[in-house]
Amino acid sequence: MHRKTKTILGLMVVGAVASVVYVGFSPLAIFTRRISHADRAVVTMTPAPPVSITITGENLRRVVGMVSSGYRDTKPYTCSPVADVKFFKRGEMLGQMTICVQLMWIGRRQYRDDTHLLESLVVNPLLEAKSASEIQQTGTK
């Protein structure tokens, strides 16, 4: 092999290894590994009213899977945060994210969910709980 060919192959191998290492240690991958041990997620509407729902079981597994399939997105949107999602195992909080329909903010990083699971498993049930709470409050007045 020529020296130039060896150099190019070496750079390609280094690039491939760096890509694998980054994916395994990216902030999203680290967050996903941490929350994969959760036994529940508590979703609380922001800003108040104090409406919250708890997600467990298979829906929780689907939410964690959705988070892991999210991707970094830096585009500006006119979407304001709808809720905070906190992941727990027993009494310990494993992680937290802020959401808006298809967007997730984990720390200061923005990610996008194109599976629509965030909307169907988290946002819509929270909005239904809010609606039920408002109906109940209207009925008690």
N, C-alpha and C positions, 0 to 999 in steps of 0.2 A: 504494500500500500504506500501511496505517496504521503509525504509529511502533511501536505495541505488537507488531504482526505481524512487522515487521522485526527487532525485538529478540528475539522468540521464535525466528525462523528463524536469526538469528545465533548464539544460544546452542545451538541444535540442531547447527549446523555445527561449532562449537567442540567440542561434546561428541563428535561423530562423529570428528573429527580426533584428539582426545585418545585415544579408544578405539583407533584404528588405531595411533597412535604407541605406546601402552602395550603392545599385543599384539606389535608388532615389536621392542620393547625390554624386554620382560618378562624377569625372570631365567631363566625356562624357555626362552624363545626364544633368548636369548643363549647359554645352555648348549647347546641343540640345534645351533645354528649351529657352535659350536666343535667338538662331537663328530662332526658330519657328515663331517668330513675324516678320521676314524679309519680305520686299516687293521685294527684288532683291538680287542677288549675282553677284558680278563682279569678273571674273576670269581673271587673268593677267599672261601671260607666264613669267617664270623665267628660266634662266636669260634672259635679253632683247634679242630679239627685242620687241618693245612695241606693242604687240598684246594682245587684251583683248576681252572678250565676256560678255554679260549680260544674266543672267538666271532669268526668272520670271514665274509667273503663276504655272501651274500644274507641270512643270519640276522642279521649285524651291521646291515645296512641296515634290516631289519625292527625290530630293537631301537631304533635311532635314530628310526625313524618312530613307534614306540610311545612313546618319551620325548616326542617333539614333540606327541603327541596327549594326553598326560597333562594333568591339571588340578589346580589348587591345592586342597588338602583340609586343613582344620584340625581335623577331628573326631579325638577321642582313640580309639585302637585298642589292643588288647592284643597287638599284633604286635611282636615283637622283631626287630631287624635279623638277617638271615640271611647276607648277603654284601655285600662291597664290589665295585663294578664300576669298573674304571679303563679309560679309553679312550685308546688310543695311536695315534700316527702315527709310524712308525719307532721311534725311541727316545724321542720326546717324549710326555709324558702331557698329553692335551688336557682331561681332566676326570674327575671321580670322583663316584659316587653310592653311597648305601647303600640296600639293598632288603630288602623282606619281602613275599613273595607278590605283592600288588597295590599295594604302597606303595613310593614312592621318596623318599629324602631327598637333596636337592641343596643342599649347605650346610645351613642350618637350616630350609629350607622343605620341607614335606611335599606330595607330589603323589600322585595316584592313577591307576592304569591300569585301565580297565574293559574293555580289549580282551582281557585274559588272556594277552597275548603275553609279558609279563614272567614270568609263571608258566611258560608252556610253553617259551619260548626260553632262559630264564636259570635260574630256580629249579629246575625239574624236572631238567634236565641236570646241574646241580650236585649235587643230591641223589643222582642215579644214580651220579655219579662218586664221591661219598662212600661210597655203599653198596659199589661195586666195590672201593674202597680198603680198606674194612673187611674184605671177604671175602678180599682178597689178603693182608692182614696176619694174619688168622686162619689162613690156609692155610700161612703161612711159620713159624708158631710150633710 
